[in-house]
Amino acid sequence: MSEAHLMLMTKLEELDAYTHTVLHQFPKIERHLLCAELRSTMNQLLRLTVVSWKRKQKTAALFDLDVEIEVCRGLVRKAHRLTYITTHRLDVWMRHVNEIGRIVGAWIKSEAAVKR
């Protein structure tokens, strides 16, 4: 396992744990809607990270991972807009997501540099 991949998996596990904690405090009516979407997005992020690491041609999987990060950002903003989370929780959650986005962006750039 490369150091970058290991760091990304660690950050994703931290985000997953934080997401799990926050989702327990959502209203009961949202447990099968927005909560399910956020859980699914988290699982997809973890899956796409492994796919990106294992594939020989990483670029397509990395772009899929980048798209899923944007979907996650949108769902978190939606939770805040619907007042399911406070502004402080939004900031903390977005800090986690943005850090993962930076790591993935750096990985995409390094893959582009390798292809040249």
C-alpha positions in Angstrom: 0.0 0.0 0.0 1.4 3.4 -1.0 1.7 6.1 1.7 -0.7 8.4 -0.2 -3.3 5.6 -0.4 -2.9 4.8 3.2 -3.3 8.4 4.2 -6.4 8.8 2.1 -8.0 5.6 3.5 -7.3 6.9 7.1 -8.9 10.3 6.3 -11.9 8.5 4.7 -12.3 6.3 7.8 -12.2 9.4 10.0 -14.9 11.0 7.7 -17.0 7.9 7.8 -16.9 7.8 11.6 -17.8 11.5 11.8 -20.6 11.0 9.3 -21.9 8.0 11.3 -22.0 10.1 14.5 -23.8 13.0 12.8 -26.4 10.9 11.1 -27.6 9.4 14.4 -28.8 12.9 15.2 -30.8 13.5 12.1 -34.6 13.5 12.4 -36.2 10.0 12.2 -38.0 10.9 8.9 -34.7 11.4 7.2 -33.1 8.2 8.3 -34.2 6.4 5.1 -33.7 9.3 2.7 -30.8 11.7 3.2 -29.1 9.5 5.7 -29.2 6.6 3.3 -27.8 8.8 0.5 -24.9 10.0 2.7 -24.1 6.5 3.9 -24.2 5.3 0.3 -21.9 8.1 -0.8 -19.4 7.2 2.0 -19.4 3.6 0.9 -18.9 4.6 -2.7 -16.0 6.9 -1.7 -14.3 4.0 0.1 -15.0 1.6 -2.8 -13.7 4.1 -5.4 -10.5 4.7 -3.4 -9.7 1.0 -3.4 -10.6 0.7 -7.1 -8.3 3.7 -7.9 -5.5 2.1 -6.0 -5.8 -1.3 -7.6 -6.4 -0.3 -11.2 -3.5 0.0 -13.6 -5.2 2.9 -15.4 -6.1 5.0 -12.4 -7.3 8.2 -14.1 -10.9 7.2 -14.8 -11.5 5.8 -11.3 -9.9 8.9 -9.7 -12.2 11.2 -11.7 -15.2 9.1 -10.5 -13.9 9.5 -7.0 -13.6 13.2 -7.5 -17.2 13.4 -8.7 -18.4 11.4 -5.7 -16.6 13.9 -3.4 -18.6 16.7 -5.0 -21.8 14.7 -4.5 -20.9 14.3 -0.8 -20.4 18.1 -0.5 -23.8 18.7 -2.0 -25.5 16.3 0.4 -23.8 17.9 3.4 -24.8 21.4 2.3 -28.4 20.1 1.8 -28.4 18.7 5.4 -27.4 22.2 6.6 -30.0 23.9 4.4 -32.7 21.7 5.9 -31.3 22.6 9.4 -30.5 19.0 10.3 -26.9 20.1 11.2 -25.6 23.3 12.7 -23.1 25.6 11.0 -20.4 24.3 13.3 -21.1 20.7 12.1 -21.2 21.9 8.5 -17.7 23.5 9.0 -16.2 20.4 10.6 -17.8 18.0 8.0 -16.7 20.2 5.1 -13.2 20.4 6.5 -13.0 16.6 6.4 -14.4 16.4 2.9 -12.2 19.2 1.6 -9.1 17.5 3.0 -10.0 14.3 1.1 -10.6 16.4 -2.0 -7.2 17.9 -1.8 -5.6 14.5 -1.4 -7.5 13.1 -4.4 -6.6 16.2 -6.5 -2.9 15.7 -5.7 -3.2 12.1 -6.7 -4.9 13.0 -10.0 -2.0 15.5 -10.7 0.6 12.9 -9.9 -1.0 10.4 -12.2 -1.1 13.0 -15.0 2.6 13.7 -14.4 3.4 10.0 -14.6 1.6 9.8 -18.0 3.8 12.5 -19.5 
